């Protein structure tokens, strides 16, 4: 079942809104990673931060989500008039929810003996993101949050499609948000997974990730649109709690399933957005999987060198990057460059990593794929495309 994307909103360290993000994305910039956070006890690491002012909300995570929901408000309003508020689902992904506010509240309680006025534990609950978004948009259809770590906001596309196919709704708002917090940064540091400087995906010198924050929102309907969700492949290889299957079998299976679901071949894919975290294990695994499925000639890049790893929001934001690359008004075939030090890892099969100012002919190949891989072996591949269905 193919679904049209009737609207898309985005906010990342590259900017806010389709036009601003597209300009920075295709130019290739690391200015969004100029910010720093302190890792316990005294180390400073690069992070990607959204600089836009956010709508008022109980938490920064909710505010960031509202920022991108505002960008599709008109399309949602039209869908409400067409289908009814009770026939539109809201399925969102996150991994941090309101943890940053919980951290601040705990420090205040520890220092003064009382919890801050207005703080409630419910602000940290994962389900709040979709619940709050549905209320914000005035929607009363099925609503829930997916929390599968770094594949969270990619998995929501599959959830929404199942609801629409089952007749439980006629349209769905999908996407996700994740915001910076000390718990996440220190947690990845404890795994020795944080880069010492800027992350270097697929480099022989890679030493970890930069963490970023972001949000994206989409309105999906069964009706034709300029850009569509053509197919998806999801799975859980459950290889290890935090390490990927080094063979890449689960990742390759997800990509292969997405191709079959979209009824396209590997040769029809114009570009692959790599999960590309910059960690030793992920890049080695993904390189094997992409080489197996696509070979050495399909253009691909990791956009995490520009945004940092946006965790639970990464899947939706990187799907939005495909939308921008495919859309005639934004990318029109321009591709996000792969930003790194240029020193390839000889242990990874050669991939065609995108250089600056690269472009593909969308009249020849008009579909693109994005990978999202998470702790516990939760694998997701999405295919977006344009043109005739």
One Martini backbone bead per residue (centre of mass of N, CA, C, O) as a GRO file, in nm:
protein
  389
    1UNK     BB    1   0.091   0.039   0.027
    2UNK     BB    2   0.051   0.362  -0.084
    3UNK     BB    3   0.155   0.691   0.037
    4UNK     BB    4   0.082   1.012   0.067
    5UNK     BB    5   0.250   1.332   0.109
    6UNK     BB    6   0.078   1.617   0.217
    7UNK     BB    7   0.297   1.679   0.454
    8UNK     BB    8   0.593   1.876   0.582
    9UNK     BB    9   0.800   1.896   0.879
   10UNK     BB   10   1.107   2.077   1.002
   11UNK     BB   11   1.377   2.032   1.262
   12UNK     BB   12   1.723   2.121   1.280
   13UNK     BB   13   2.054   2.211   1.290
   14UNK     BB   14   2.006   2.329   0.986
   15UNK     BB   15   1.700   2.406   1.055
   16UNK     BB   16   1.376   2.559   0.963
   17UNK     BB   17   1.222   2.421   0.735
   18UNK     BB   18   1.242   2.334   0.412
   19UNK     BB   19   1.421   2.558   0.289
   20UNK     BB   20   1.648   2.579   0.502
   21UNK     BB   21   1.731   2.283   0.508
   22UNK     BB   22   1.794   2.244   0.207
   23UNK     BB   23   2.022   2.447   0.179
   24UNK     BB   24   2.214   2.307   0.391
   25UNK     BB   25   2.209   2.010   0.298
   26UNK     BB   26   2.325   2.058  -0.007
   27UNK     BB   27   2.580   2.219   0.079
   28UNK     BB   28   2.719   2.142   0.336
   29UNK     BB   29   2.722   2.143   0.695
   30UNK     BB   30   2.865   2.200   1.048
   31UNK     BB   31   2.722   2.433   1.216
   32UNK     BB   32   2.521   2.252   1.395
   33UNK     BB   33   2.804   2.140   1.559
   34UNK     BB   34   2.901   2.395   1.753
   35UNK     BB   35   2.808   2.273   1.999
   36UNK     BB   36   2.818   2.211   2.364
   37UNK     BB   37   2.877   1.952   2.610
   38UNK     BB   38   2.892   1.817   2.928
   39UNK     BB   39   3.076   1.549   3.047
   40UNK     BB   40   3.117   1.344   3.281
   41UNK     BB   41   3.296   1.565   3.452
   42UNK     BB   42   3.487   1.747   3.198
   43UNK     BB   43   3.377   1.691   2.915
   44UNK     BB   44   3.362   1.799   2.575
   45UNK     BB   45   3.094   1.795   2.330
   46UNK     BB   46   2.947   1.760   2.034
   47UNK     BB   47   2.640   1.923   1.918
   48UNK     BB   48   2.301   1.934   1.802
   49UNK     BB   49   2.105   2.239   1.760
   50UNK     BB   50   1.808   2.400   1.790
   51UNK     BB   51   1.750   2.759   1.735
   52UNK     BB   52   1.462   2.787   1.748
   53UNK     BB   53   1.178   2.899   1.846
   54UNK     BB   54   0.936   2.775   2.070
   55UNK     BB   55   0.660   2.666   2.157
   56UNK     BB   56   0.457   2.638   2.401
   57UNK     BB   57   0.543   2.387   2.655
   58UNK     BB   58   0.612   2.147   2.889
   59UNK     BB   59   0.845   2.073   2.679
   60UNK     BB   60   1.089   2.066   2.450
   61UNK     BB   61   0.984   1.826   2.296
   62UNK     BB   62   0.700   1.940   2.250
   63UNK     BB   63   0.792   2.206   2.113
   64UNK     BB   64   0.934   2.075   1.871
   65UNK     BB   65   0.685   1.932   1.765
   66UNK     BB   66   0.509   2.189   1.726
   67UNK     BB   67   0.687   2.326   1.516
   68UNK     BB   68   0.619   2.103   1.289
   69UNK     BB   69   0.310   2.100   1.306
   70UNK     BB   70   0.267   2.394   1.207
   71UNK     BB   71   0.368   2.319   0.906
   72UNK     BB   72   0.086   2.114   0.879
   73UNK     BB   73  -0.188   2.251   0.960
   74UNK     BB   74  -0.336   2.290   0.691
   75UNK     BB   75  -0.346   1.992   0.604
   76UNK     BB   76  -0.493   1.890   0.856
   77UNK     BB   77  -0.746   2.063   0.825
   78UNK     BB   78  -0.835   1.936   0.556
   79UNK     BB   79  -0.852   1.645   0.666
   80UNK     BB   80  -1.069   1.698   0.879
   81UNK     BB   81  -1.289   1.788   0.674
   82UNK     BB   82  -1.281   1.513   0.512
   83UNK     BB   83  -1.264   1.278   0.761
   84UNK     BB   84  -1.213   1.357   1.047
   85UNK     BB   85  -1.074   1.360   1.358
   86UNK     BB   86  -1.133   1.038   1.416
   87UNK     BB   87  -0.961   0.956   1.125
   88UNK     BB   88  -0.687   1.056   1.267
   89UNK     BB   89  -0.372   0.971   1.327
   90UNK     BB   90  -0.106   0.947   1.594
   91UNK     BB   91   0.244   0.870   1.516
   92UNK     BB   92   0.525   0.865   1.735
   93UNK     BB   93   0.878   0.933   1.801
   94UNK     BB   94   1.094   0.846   2.088
   95UNK     BB   95   1.355   0.860   2.375
   96UNK     BB   96   1.333   1.123   2.589
   97UNK     BB   97   1.130   1.333   2.610
   98UNK     BB   98   1.131   1.490   2.948
   99UNK     BB   99   1.423   1.455   3.081
  100UNK     BB  100   1.542   1.738   3.110
  101UNK     BB  101   1.328   1.832   3.318
  102UNK     BB  102   1.394   1.609   3.524
  103UNK     BB  103   1.681   1.695   3.582
  104UNK     BB  104   1.617   1.982   3.684
  105UNK     BB  105   1.422   1.893   3.910
  106UNK     BB  106   1.622   1.722   4.072
  107UNK     BB  107   1.827   1.945   4.133
  108UNK     BB  108   1.624   2.125   4.284
  109UNK     BB  109   1.547   1.916   4.503
  110UNK     BB  110   1.834   1.868   4.611
  111UNK     BB  111   1.885   2.174   4.689
  112UNK     BB  112   1.571   2.248   4.825
  113UNK     BB  113   1.353   1.994   4.879
  114UNK     BB  114   1.183   2.073   4.611
  115UNK     BB  115   0.965   2.067   4.369
  116UNK     BB  116   0.885   2.222   4.106
  117UNK     BB  117   0.664   2.410   3.979
  118UNK     BB  118   0.489   2.209   3.735
  119UNK     BB  119   0.609   1.944   3.794
  120UNK     BB  120   0.582   1.619   3.626
  121UNK     BB  121   0.631   1.293   3.557
  122UNK     BB  122   0.460   1.287   3.289
  123UNK     BB  123   0.670   1.448   3.115
  124UNK     BB  124   0.849   1.165   3.074
  125UNK     BB  125   0.652   1.019   2.911
  126UNK     BB  126   0.640   0.874   2.607
  127UNK     BB  127   0.323   0.909   2.540
  128UNK     BB  128   0.303   1.226   2.532
  129UNK     BB  129   0.369   1.309   2.246
  130UNK     BB  130   0.110   1.206   2.099
  131UNK     BB  131  -0.100   1.314   2.293
  132UNK     BB  132  -0.020   1.616   2.262
  133UNK     BB  133  -0.048   1.634   1.950
  134UNK     BB  134  -0.345   1.561   1.926
  135UNK     BB  135  -0.446   1.796   2.097
  136UNK     BB  136  -0.313   2.028   1.931
  137UNK     BB  137  -0.479   1.929   1.656
  138UNK     BB  138  -0.765   1.797   1.718
  139UNK     BB  139  -0.735   1.478   1.758
  140UNK     BB  140  -0.921   1.132   1.787
  141UNK     BB  141  -0.758   0.913   1.701
  142UNK     BB  142  -0.525   0.713   1.693
  143UNK     BB  143  -0.272   0.709   1.971
  144UNK     BB  144   0.096   0.681   1.966
  145UNK     BB  145   0.414   0.570   2.088
  146UNK     BB  146   0.738   0.508   1.964
  147UNK     BB  147   1.013   0.308   2.139
  148UNK     BB  148   1.316   0.214   1.942
  149UNK     BB  149   1.501   0.430   1.949
  150UNK     BB  150   1.664   0.492   1.639
  151UNK     BB  151   1.372   0.377   1.495
  152UNK     BB  152   1.110   0.516   1.586
  153UNK     BB  153   1.042   0.741   1.341
  154UNK     BB  154   1.027   0.501   1.126
  155UNK     BB  155   0.811   0.298   1.241
  156UNK     BB  156   0.553   0.481   1.211
  157UNK     BB  157   0.492   0.418   0.914
  158UNK     BB  158   0.401   0.127   0.961
  159UNK     BB  159   0.178   0.179   1.164
  160UNK     BB  160   0.004   0.365   0.986
  161UNK     BB  161  -0.042   0.171   0.750
  162UNK     BB  162  -0.194  -0.042   0.911
  163UNK     BB  163  -0.433   0.136   0.998
  164UNK     BB  164  -0.530   0.208   0.714
  165UNK     BB  165  -0.559  -0.084   0.601
  166UNK     BB  166  -0.770  -0.161   0.847
  167UNK     BB  167  -0.973   0.100   0.880
  168UNK     BB  168  -0.899   0.293   1.144
  169UNK     BB  169  -0.810   0.503   0.921
  170UNK     BB  170  -0.741   0.774   0.668
  171UNK     BB  171  -0.508   0.909   0.838
  172UNK     BB  172  -0.163   1.036   0.924
  173UNK     BB  173   0.042   1.141   1.184
  174UNK     BB  174   0.395   1.157   1.153
  175UNK     BB  175   0.701   1.105   1.357
  176UNK     BB  176   0.931   1.317   1.560
  177UNK     BB  177   1.119   1.361   1.880
  178UNK     BB  178   1.441   1.498   2.001
  179UNK     BB  179   1.634   1.591   2.289
  180UNK     BB  180   1.859   1.725   2.475
  181UNK     BB  181   2.051   1.538   2.729
  182UNK     BB  182   2.250   1.421   2.982
  183UNK     BB  183   2.173   1.124   2.986
  184UNK     BB  184   2.248   1.060   2.693
  185UNK     BB  185   2.537   1.164   2.676
  186UNK     BB  186   2.645   0.994   2.919
  187UNK     BB  187   2.559   0.718   2.813
  188UNK     BB  188   2.739   0.717   2.555
  189UNK     BB  189   3.001   0.770   2.709
  190UNK     BB  190   2.992   0.497   2.873
  191UNK     BB  191   3.025   0.342   2.579
  192UNK     BB  192   3.238   0.488   2.405
  193UNK     BB  193   3.052   0.666   2.160
  194UNK     BB  194   3.202   0.940   2.159
  195UNK     BB  195   3.328   1.186   1.998
  196UNK     BB  196   3.605   1.399   2.016
  197UNK     BB  197   3.466   1.542   1.775
  198UNK     BB  198   3.391   1.498   1.474
  199UNK     BB  199   3.225   1.298   1.297
  200UNK     BB  200   3.333   0.988   1.083
  201UNK     BB  201   3.178   0.838   0.862
  202UNK     BB  202   3.358   0.559   0.733
  203UNK     BB  203   3.615   0.599   0.873
  204UNK     BB  204   3.924   0.498   0.998
  205UNK     BB  205   3.884   0.747   1.233
  206UNK     BB  206   3.651   0.661   1.381
  207UNK     BB  207   3.494   0.741   1.735
  208UNK     BB  208   3.187   0.834   1.691
  209UNK     BB  209   2.938   1.041   1.810
  210UNK     BB  210   2.698   1.285   1.753
  211UNK     BB  211   2.457   1.467   1.913
  212UNK     BB  212   2.115   1.538   1.840
  213UNK     BB  213   1.836   1.741   1.738
  214UNK     BB  214   1.479   1.687   1.646
  215UNK     BB  215   1.211   1.721   1.387
  216UNK     BB  216   0.919   1.551   1.237
  217UNK     BB  217   0.638   1.584   0.997
  218UNK     BB  218   0.354   1.393   0.868
  219UNK     BB  219   0.105   1.350   0.608
  220UNK     BB  220  -0.091   1.062   0.556
  221UNK     BB  221  -0.232   0.926   0.251
  222UNK     BB  222  -0.407   0.743  -0.012
  223UNK     BB  223  -0.317   0.982  -0.183
  224UNK     BB  224  -0.187   1.157  -0.416
  225UNK     BB  225   0.157   1.283  -0.448
  226UNK     BB  226   0.459   1.407  -0.504
  227UNK     BB  227   0.517   1.235  -0.243
  228UNK     BB  228   0.595   0.890  -0.145
  229UNK     BB  229   0.523   0.595   0.017
  230UNK     BB  230   0.636   0.289  -0.117
  231UNK     BB  231   0.816   0.149   0.123
  232UNK     BB  232   0.896  -0.123   0.366
  233UNK     BB  233   1.141  -0.244   0.620
  234UNK     BB  234   1.115  -0.472   0.899
  235UNK     BB  235   1.306  -0.561   1.204
  236UNK     BB  236   1.444  -0.818   1.450
  237UNK     BB  237   1.749  -0.967   1.537
  238UNK     BB  238   1.850  -0.971   1.837
  239UNK     BB  239   2.167  -0.985   1.882
  240UNK     BB  240   2.195  -0.719   2.075
  241UNK     BB  241   2.155  -0.465   2.289
  242UNK     BB  242   2.406  -0.262   2.141
  243UNK     BB  243   2.498  -0.451   1.908
  244UNK     BB  244   2.551  -0.529   1.595
  245UNK     BB  245   2.539  -0.731   1.339
  246UNK     BB  246   2.833  -0.784   1.168
  247UNK     BB  247   2.699  -0.901   0.895
  248UNK     BB  248   2.418  -0.737   0.820
  249UNK     BB  249   2.155  -0.910   0.790
  250UNK     BB  250   1.927  -0.730   0.908
  251UNK     BB  251   1.972  -0.486   0.724
  252UNK     BB  252   1.942  -0.632   0.453
  253UNK     BB  253   1.654  -0.735   0.503
  254UNK     BB  254   1.518  -0.457   0.519
  255UNK     BB  255   1.595  -0.356   0.235
  256UNK     BB  256   1.476  -0.593   0.076
  257UNK     BB  257   1.185  -0.558   0.180
  258UNK     BB  258   1.143  -0.270   0.070
  259UNK     BB  259   1.175  -0.337  -0.227
  260UNK     BB  260   0.942  -0.543  -0.241
  261UNK     BB  261   0.717  -0.353  -0.134
  262UNK     BB  262   0.772  -0.135  -0.376
  263UNK     BB  263   0.843  -0.276  -0.648
  264UNK     BB  264   1.166  -0.261  -0.658
  265UNK     BB  265   1.491  -0.214  -0.740
  266UNK     BB  266   1.810  -0.138  -0.674
  267UNK     BB  267   1.832   0.025  -0.955
  268UNK     BB  268   1.595   0.241  -0.863
  269UNK     BB  269   1.794   0.364  -0.662
  270UNK     BB  270   1.935   0.689  -0.621
  271UNK     BB  271   1.947   0.676  -0.291
  272UNK     BB  272   2.127   0.647   0.031
  273UNK     BB  273   2.049   0.680   0.367
  274UNK     BB  274   2.254   0.647   0.612
  275UNK     BB  275   2.297   0.583   0.931
  276UNK     BB  276   2.588   0.667   0.999
  277UNK     BB  277   2.732   0.725   1.305
  278UNK     BB  278   3.065   0.659   1.355
  279UNK     BB  279   3.089   0.379   1.444
  280UNK     BB  280   3.252   0.092   1.419
  281UNK     BB  281   3.012  -0.118   1.401
  282UNK     BB  282   2.797   0.014   1.225
  283UNK     BB  283   2.961   0.080   0.964
  284UNK     BB  284   3.057  -0.206   0.906
  285UNK     BB  285   2.778  -0.335   0.879
  286UNK     BB  286   2.649  -0.139   0.668
  287UNK     BB  287   2.855  -0.174   0.444
  288UNK     BB  288   2.790  -0.471   0.391
  289UNK     BB  289   2.485  -0.440   0.333
  290UNK     BB  290   2.494  -0.233   0.100
  291UNK     BB  291   2.681  -0.393  -0.085
  292UNK     BB  292   2.491  -0.639  -0.113
  293UNK     BB  293   2.234  -0.478  -0.229
  294UNK     BB  294   2.391  -0.232  -0.422
  295UNK     BB  295   2.676  -0.194  -0.421
  296UNK     BB  296   2.917   0.060  -0.553
  297UNK     BB  297   2.705   0.280  -0.724
  298UNK     BB  298   2.525   0.391  -0.509
  299UNK     BB  299   2.434   0.665  -0.375
  300UNK     BB  300   2.573   0.781  -0.052
  301UNK     BB  301   2.490   0.898   0.291
  302UNK     BB  302   2.569   1.074   0.590
  303UNK     BB  303   2.391   1.325   0.785
  304UNK     BB  304   2.536   1.320   1.074
  305UNK     BB  305   2.769   1.525   0.992
  306UNK     BB  306   2.541   1.770   1.030
  307UNK     BB  307   2.336   1.680   1.294
  308UNK     BB  308   2.367   1.434   1.414
  309UNK     BB  309   2.223   1.214   1.638
  310UNK     BB  310   1.859   1.214   1.671
  311UNK     BB  311   1.762   0.943   1.735
  312UNK     BB  312   1.425   0.918   1.756
  313UNK     BB  313   1.431   1.144   1.503
  314UNK     BB  314   1.601   1.034   1.262
  315UNK     BB  315   1.405   0.884   1.075
  316UNK     BB  316   1.224   1.130   1.003
  317UNK     BB  317   1.441   1.336   0.915
  318UNK     BB  318   1.566   1.148   0.688
  319UNK     BB  319   1.303   1.128   0.530
  320UNK     BB  320   1.292   1.435   0.478
  321UNK     BB  321   1.546   1.439   0.301
  322UNK     BB  322   1.420   1.280   0.074
  323UNK     BB  323   1.191   1.471   0.013
  324UNK     BB  324   1.377   1.708  -0.070
  325UNK     BB  325   1.535   1.559  -0.299
  326UNK     BB  326   1.264   1.490  -0.469
  327UNK     BB  327   1.164   1.769  -0.475
  328UNK     BB  328   1.118   2.020  -0.714
  329UNK     BB  329   1.133   2.272  -0.490
  330UNK     BB  330   1.429   2.176  -0.368
  331UNK     BB  331   1.622   1.941  -0.494
  332UNK     BB  332   1.581   1.787  -0.771
  333UNK     BB  333   1.831   1.561  -0.710
  334UNK     BB  334   1.978   1.650  -0.488
  335UNK     BB  335   2.251   1.570  -0.262
  336UNK     BB  336   2.376   1.475   0.028
  337UNK     BB  337   2.666   1.511   0.163
  338UNK     BB  338   2.963   1.350   0.269
  339UNK     BB  339   3.094   1.419   0.586
  340UNK     BB  340   3.454   1.399   0.609
  341UNK     BB  341   3.804   1.302   0.587
  342UNK     BB  342   3.844   1.077   0.337
  343UNK     BB  343   3.921   0.807   0.510
  344UNK     BB  344   3.905   0.502   0.429
  345UNK     BB  345   3.794   0.182   0.513
  346UNK     BB  346   3.930  -0.120   0.413
  347UNK     BB  347   3.703  -0.305   0.570
  348UNK     BB  348   3.509  -0.155   0.379
  349UNK     BB  349   3.322  -0.155   0.134
  350UNK     BB  350   3.287   0.015  -0.138
  351UNK     BB  351   3.139   0.339  -0.164
  352UNK     BB  352   2.922   0.596  -0.300
  353UNK     BB  353   3.012   0.881  -0.180
  354UNK     BB  354   2.892   1.189  -0.155
  355UNK     BB  355   2.952   1.475  -0.307
  356UNK     BB  356   2.963   1.776  -0.385
  357UNK     BB  357   2.705   1.866  -0.597
  358UNK     BB  358   2.516   1.633  -0.626
  359UNK     BB  359   2.324   1.454  -0.887
  360UNK     BB  360   2.012   1.323  -1.002
  361UNK     BB  361   1.805   1.155  -1.233
  362UNK     BB  362   1.456   1.137  -1.186
  363UNK     BB  363   1.384   1.008  -1.472
  364UNK     BB  364   1.539   0.738  -1.404
  365UNK     BB  365   1.545   0.775  -1.077
  366UNK     BB  366   1.260   0.795  -0.817
  367UNK     BB  367   1.411   0.657  -0.562
  368UNK     BB  368   1.453   0.636  -0.196
  369UNK     BB  369   1.666   0.540   0.086
  370UNK     BB  370   1.628   0.473   0.448
  371UNK     BB  371   1.819   0.417   0.742
  372UNK     BB  372   1.734   0.235   1.059
  373UNK     BB  373   1.923   0.163   1.360
  374UNK     BB  374   1.897  -0.029   1.666
  375UNK     BB  375   1.877  -0.131   1.950
  376UNK     BB  376   1.823  -0.481   1.941
  377UNK     BB  377   1.780  -0.493   1.617
  378UNK     BB  378   1.617  -0.243   1.503
  379UNK     BB  379   1.498  -0.244   1.170
  380UNK     BB  380   1.485   0.022   0.905
  381UNK     BB  381   1.327   0.078   0.579
  382UNK     BB  382   1.277   0.351   0.353
  383UNK     BB  383   1.063   0.440   0.066
  384UNK     BB  384   1.082   0.708  -0.156
  385UNK     BB  385   0.880   0.891  -0.406
  386UNK     BB  386   0.812   0.985  -0.750
  387UNK     BB  387   0.548   1.015  -0.948
  388UNK     BB  388   0.414   0.759  -1.071
  389UNK     BB  389   0.218   0.480  -0.940
   0.00000   0.00000   0.00000
